[in-house]
Amino acid sequence: MERDISYFFKNFGDKIYYIGIFTVLTIFTGGLVQIVVCILFLQALRHIKSINQKLDNPNLKKFRFRLFGTVIIDLAGFIIFLILTGIITFHFINILPTLYLPSTDPLTLLGNIFGFLISVLIFALGLGLMRIILHLSSWNALNKFFKRNGVQFPPNIINKAIEGTDRLKKGYFLTLVGATLVFVWMILLVVFVPALILMIQGSSLIFSDFILGLVFYLIMVITAFFLTIIGFILTILGYFDLSQLKNL
């Protein structure tokens, strides 16, 4: 491998190492650290661009453009989240005084608020699914590159790089399945919650059916939760395995 290409891969590995660290920190800080992760990804992709100017490899090109797409979605999602938070807060402040008026139906008002929040969550999950699919596709492309060009790297490092991208693929696949379950769950809520409110108002709610539906929803949520947790752990391990490129 040419010396300058090795240098760029080493820098790429450095950025992936810090991405792994900051991804762990998102457990405690939420989306704020995600901005730092986006910046690190942009820096990492700059190194991939420099590498591919010399190699002109289609898998590296796919990796760079698809991962760049995930960064754009992350940044757009953060901006949209701030805007929607402002809208929801303003709306809640406006309707708060009407809660105590005799003409106000609490169930109808609650249903409207709930429907709006669920719609926002469905939109956010839709963006999230696009992001996860792009991540899965990008790491798959990088995995193919390493498998087809492994002879250019030291054996111990290429093995870790392949193992890391494999774990990233599996991690994002499990996250995709979990997020899809949550997406379906949200759509079902939008369909059935208004019907549930109408049944409560009309005193036609069948308790046994309600319990069965609740159990079904809980199973979906618990399954999605565990799949997402396992996917997240695999993703972290994948980042740290891939970061061994910094030892080139």
C-alpha positions in Angstrom: 0.0 0.0 0.0 1.2 3.5 -0.9 2.4 5.5 2.1 0.0 8.4 1.7 -3.0 6.0 1.4 -1.9 4.2 4.6 -1.7 7.6 6.2 -5.3 8.5 5.2 -6.5 5.1 6.5 -4.7 5.7 9.8 -6.5 9.1 10.2 -9.8 7.5 9.2 -9.2 4.9 12.0 -8.5 7.7 14.5 -11.8 9.4 13.6 -13.7 6.1 13.9 -12.2 5.6 17.4 -13.5 8.9 18.6 -16.9 8.2 16.9 -17.1 5.0 19.0 -16.3 6.9 22.2 -18.9 9.7 21.5 -21.5 7.2 20.4 -21.2 5.6 23.9 -21.6 9.0 25.4 -25.0 9.5 23.6 -26.4 7.0 26.2 -26.0 9.8 28.8 -26.2 13.0 26.8 -28.8 12.2 24.1 -28.7 13.9 20.7 -26.4 16.8 21.7 -23.3 14.6 21.3 -24.6 13.4 17.9 -23.6 16.8 16.4 -20.0 16.0 17.4 -20.4 12.5 15.8 -21.6 14.1 12.6 -18.5 16.4 12.5 -16.2 13.4 13.1 -18.0 11.5 10.3 -17.4 14.4 7.9 -13.7 14.5 8.8 -13.5 10.7 8.4 -15.2 10.9 5.0 -12.7 13.6 3.9 -9.9 11.0 4.4 -11.9 8.4 2.4 -12.3 11.0 -0.4 -8.5 11.5 -0.5 -8.0 7.7 -0.6 -10.5 7.2 -3.4 -8.9 10.0 -5.5 -6.0 7.5 -5.9 -7.8 4.2 -5.8 -11.1 5.1 -7.6 -12.8 2.2 -6.0 -16.7 1.9 -6.5 -17.2 0.4 -3.0 -15.4 3.3 -1.3 -17.4 5.7 -3.4 -20.7 4.1 -2.3 -19.5 4.1 1.3 -18.6 7.8 1.2 -21.8 9.1 -0.5 -24.2 6.9 1.6 -22.6 7.7 4.9 -22.6 11.4 3.9 -26.4 10.9 3.4 -26.7 9.7 7.0 -24.9 12.8 8.3 -27.3 15.1 6.3 -30.3 13.2 7.8 -28.9 13.6 11.3 -28.3 17.3 10.9 -31.7 17.8 9.3 -33.4 15.8 12.0 -31.8 17.8 14.7 -33.0 21.1 13.2 -36.5 19.7 12.6 -36.5 18.5 16.2 -35.8 22.0 17.5 -38.5 23.5 15.3 -41.1 21.0 16.3 -40.2 21.4 20.0 -40.9 25.1 19.7 -44.2 24.5 17.9 -45.4 21.9 20.5 -44.4 24.1 23.4 -46.2 27.1 21.9 -49.3 25.0 21.1 -49.4 23.6 24.7 -49.1 27.0 26.2 -52.1 28.2 24.1 -54.4 25.4 24.9 -53.6 25.2 28.6 -56.1 27.9 29.7 -58.9 26.2 27.8 -58.6 22.9 29.8 -60.8 24.4 32.6 -63.6 25.7 30.3 -66.9 23.8 30.7 -67.2 23.4 26.9 -63.9 21.6 26.7 -64.0 17.9 26.2 -60.8 16.5 27.8 -60.8 13.3 25.9 -61.2 15.0 22.5 -58.4 17.5 23.4 -56.2 14.7 24.6 -56.8 12.7 21.4 -55.9 15.7 19.3 -52.6 16.3 21.2 -51.8 12.6 21.2 -52.5 12.4 17.4 -50.2 15.3 16.7 -47.4 13.9 18.9 -47.7 10.4 17.3 -47.6 12.0 13.8 -44.4 13.8 14.7 -42.9 10.6 16.0 -43.9 8.7 12.9 -42.1 11.4 10.8 -39.0 11.1 13.0 -39.0 7.3 12.8 -39.4 7.6 9.0 -36.2 9.7 8.8 -34.6 7.3 11.3 -35.4 4.3 9.1 -33.8 6.1 6.1 -30.7 6.8 8.1 -30.4 3.2 9.3 -30.8 1.8 5.8 -28.1 4.2 4.5 -25.8 3.2 7.4 -26.4 -0.5 6.7 -25.7 0.0 3.0 -22.6 2.1 3.6 -20.9 -0.3 6.0 -21.7 -3.2 3.7 -19.9 -1.3 0.9 -16.8 -0.7 3.1 -16.9 -4.4 4.2 -16.8 -5.5 0.5 -13.8 -3.1 -0.1 -11.8 -4.6 2.8 -12.6 -8.2 1.8 -11.5 -7.6 -1.8 -8.4 -5.6 -1.0 -7.3 -7.3 2.2 -3.9 -8.2 0.8 -2.9 -4.5 0.9 -3.2 -4.4 4.7 -1.4 -6.1 7.6 -3.3 -9.4 8.5 -4.1 -8.4 12.1 -5.5 -5.0 11.0 -7.5 -6.2 8.0 -9.1 -9.0 10.1 -10.2 -6.4 12.7 -11.5 -4.0 9.9 -13.5 -6.8 8.4 -14.8 -8.0 11.8 -15.7 -4.4 12.6 -17.7 -3.7 9.4 -19.4 -7.1 9.9 -20.5 -6.0 13.4 -21.6 -2.6 12.1 -23.7 -4.3 9.4 -25.3 -6.7 12.0 -25.8 -3.9 14.5 -27.6 -1.6 12.0 -29.7 -4.6 10.7 -31.0 -5.4 14.2 -31.6 -1.6 14.8 -33.5 -1.5 11.5 -35.7 -4.4 12.6 -36.3 -2.8 16.0 -37.1 0.6 14.5 -39.5 -1.0 11.9 -41.4 -2.6 14.8 -41.7 0.7 16.6 -42.8 2.3 13.3 -45.6 -0.3 12.9 -46.5 0.2 16.5 -46.9 4.0 16.1 -49.1 3.5 13.0 -51.3 1.1 14.9 -51.6 3.7 17.7 -52.7 6.3 15.3 -55.4 4.0 13.9 -56.7 2.5 17.2 -56.3 5.2 19.8 -59.1 7.4 18.3 -61.3 4.3 18.1 -60.5 3.5 21.8 -61.5 7.1 22.8 -64.8 6.7 20.9 -65.4 3.3 22.7 -64.7 4.9 26.1 -67.1 7.8 25.3 -69.8 5.3 24.2 -69.2 2.9 27.0 -68.7 0.1 24.5 -65.1 -0.9 25.4 -64.6 -4.7 25.8 -62.1 -5.1 28.6 -60.7 -8.5 27.5 -60.0 -7.1 23.9 -58.3 -4.1 25.5 -56.0 -6.3 27.6 -55.1 -8.5 24.5 -54.3 -5.4 22.5 -52.2 -4.0 25.3 -50.2 -7.3 25.6 -49.6 -7.3 21.9 -48.3 -3.7 21.9 -46.1 -4.5 24.9 -44.6 -7.5 23.2 -43.8 -5.4 20.1 -42.2 -2.7 22.2 -40.1 -5.1 24.4 -38.9 -6.9 21.3 -37.9 -3.7 19.6 -36.2 -2.5 22.7 -33.9 -5.6 23.0 -33.1 -5.7 19.3 -32.1 -2.0 19.4 -30.0 -2.6 22.5 -28.2 -5.5 21.0 -27.8 -3.6 17.7 -26.3 -0.6 19.6 -23.8 -2.8 21.4 -22.7 -4.5 18.1 -22.3 -1.0 16.6 -20.0 0.2 19.4 -17.9 -3.0 19.1 -17.8 -2.5 15.4 -16.5 1.0 15.6 -13.7 0.0 18.0 -12.7 -2.9 15.8 -12.6 -0.8 12.7 -10.6 1.9 14.5 -7.7 -0.5 14.6 -6.8 1.1 11.2 -5.2 3.9 13.3 -2.4 1.4 14.0 -1.3 1.3 10.4 
